[in-house]
Amino acid sequence: MEDTYKQTKPVPRMIRFALIKEEKTPPDRRVVFSPNKLKELVEKFPEANFKVQSSDIRIFNDQEYRDAGFEVTGDISDCEVLLGVKEVPLPALIPNKKYFFFSHTIKKQPYNRDLLREILKYNIELYDHEVIVKESGARLIGFGRYAGLVGAYNGFRGIGLKENLFNLPKVESLPDLNAMLAELDKIEIPSIKIVLTGVGKVARGAKEVLDHLGIKKLSVEDYLEFEEKEPVYCNIDVLDYNKKKDGSKGNHQEFFKEPEKYDSNFLRFTEVSDLFISGHFYGDGAPVFLTAEDAKSKDFRIKYIADISCDIDGPIASTIRPSTIAEPFYGYSPETESEVDFREKESILVMAVDNLPCELPKDASEGFGEMFMKQVIPAFFNNDKDSVLERARMTQNGKLTPKFSYLQDFVDGV
């Protein structure tokens, strides 16, 4: 007898997503998915249904999304998962939704305390892009590469302006990354020594610029001794600029776990470098790079600092405030420990823009969307088998999730 029973797979549930418009001031033109990437996504995941909230500032206009086959509307209240880039203003929050954006709350940033309170009040599930990580804690998505690319470019732009050598245009005035790199092809780099800190996405982005310019990379030993007349750079990691207090050999795992066992060894680079590009991650308790007293030393040589990491009042004494895309440079006077015009002869030029990827919104959006589609979207349709969503979920049912319970005193205002 023929078996008429047929086993069928359960039909995946349709999930309604929305690309929300960015409403934070100053405006941010980035978006999680470009029209082409969104089209690719729904072909790969047909159970994903997307709406696009109308925006007059987004780098891709509304018509481009319509042409790609998506509904563009002002009302996205029927969508379950709302995808943005920057913090959502309090009046724009929709209760009982799942939100993805950079909330800037995980370090207890005071200016976003009310945002986290409202998210809890409105029973919103918050997934912060910054904590979308592997089990090891390594980040899966971000704009780091573009921060590095623009930050390094801005470092050279600042040198050109300070020394009257060349006049590079602002990145935000250029259409894309290729145009930015083409501008670099037009300049000649003076014979300077460049120290680049970090080995992550930010540092790799900055390194792309240095390599594009054809600047020779040297080992730590060769760099410290180099005295020839040509531009060179050295890319250093934590054990190159920190040393064990007891004189024993250090290791990365110990440094990140117990940084108090280490002292800074960065001054050996400040005595031989002209440009410092910071692409490192600075953790609590780690030794500082340079103090105000260090900058006063007659052996201190650094004249330009492209502080992509931009930790205010932190490991780099000259970074006394963030700068802006409109006015990316300021000067730091080692003598007075205060801000001066960056063109002043004895000042250190500081570039400390804290939203650098905004200057390359098209490329940054396309790159971010590629990562988000690969690393996050599958989790919605495979029961989150790798716990990507679970690790990134900061709030649920009006409460902080256990991983983020350390923020409770921040929310309470303690």
Buried (B, 14 or more C-beta within 10 A) or exposed (E): EEEEEEEEEEEEEEBBBBBBBBBBEEBBBBBBBBBEBBBBBBEEBEEBBBBBBBBEBBBBBBEBBEEBEBEBBEEBEEBBBBBBBBBBEEEBBBEEBBBBBBBBBBEEBEEBBEBBBBBBEBBBBBBBBBBBBEEEEEBBBBBBBBBBBBBBBBBBBBBBBBEEBBEBEBBEEBEBBEEBBEBBEEBEBBEBBBBBBBBBBBBBBBBBBBEBBEBBBBEBEEBBEBEEEEBBBBBBBBBBBBBBEEEEEBEEEBBBEEBEBBEBBBBBBBBBBBBBBBBBBBEEEBBBBBBEEBBEBEEBBBBBBBBBBBBEEBBBBBBBEBBBBEEBBBBBBBEEBEBBEBEEEEBBBBBBBBBBBBBBBBBBBBBBBBBBBEBBBBBBBEEBEBEBBEBBBBBBEEEBBEEBEEBEEBBEEE
